[in-house]
């Protein structure tokens, strides 16, 4: 996840198209935290996500 930049407008359009407009902020915050913590595996990202719930 940290290897990619999020383009806010594209992400917002994607979330809206998927019928999940509220998930936009969740994804942005997870991305920022993952980058800050330099997470490098899906397990680390899943752990972060579960803490967020």
ZATOR-134566 format. One record per residue (C-alpha): residue in three letters; y, z, x. Coordinates in steps of 0.1 Angstrom, whole numbers, padded with zeros to 4 digits, always signed. Each point is the difference from the previous one (the first is absolute). Layout:
! ZATOR-134566
alaYZX...
***
This chain:
! ZATOR-134566
unk+0000+0000+0000unk+0024+0008+0028unk-0006-0034+0016unk+0019-0017-0028unk+0036+0002-0012unk+0006+0005-0036unk+0024-0025-0015unk+0015+0021-0029unk+0008-0029-0023unk-0035-0016+0004unk-0017+0034-0005unk+0020+0007-0031unk-0009-0034-0015unk-0037+0006+0008unk-0001+0034-0016unk+0018-0013-0031unk-0024-0029-0002unk-0030+0023+0003unk+0014+0021-0029unk+0006+0030+0023unk+0038+0002+0006unk-0001+0037+0006unk-0023-0005+0030unk+0027-0017+0020unk+0016+0033+0011unk-0035+0015+0007unk-0009-0029+0023unk+0034+0001+0018unk-0003+0037+0006unk-0036-0003+0012unk+0010-0028+0024unk+0029+0020+0014unk-0022+0031+0006unk-0028-0021+0014unk+0024-0016+0025unk+0016+0033+0009unk-0034+0016+0006unk-0013-0031+0017unk-0032-0001-0021unk-0024-0025+0013unk-0031+0001-0023unk-0007-0003-0036unk-0015+0035+0000unk+0033+0014+0012unk+0018-0019-0027unk-0024+0011-0027unk+0005+0036+0011unk+0038-0004-0002unk-0003-0016-0035unk-0022+0028-0013unk+0025+0026+0013unk+0027-0019-0019unk-0020+0003-0033
***
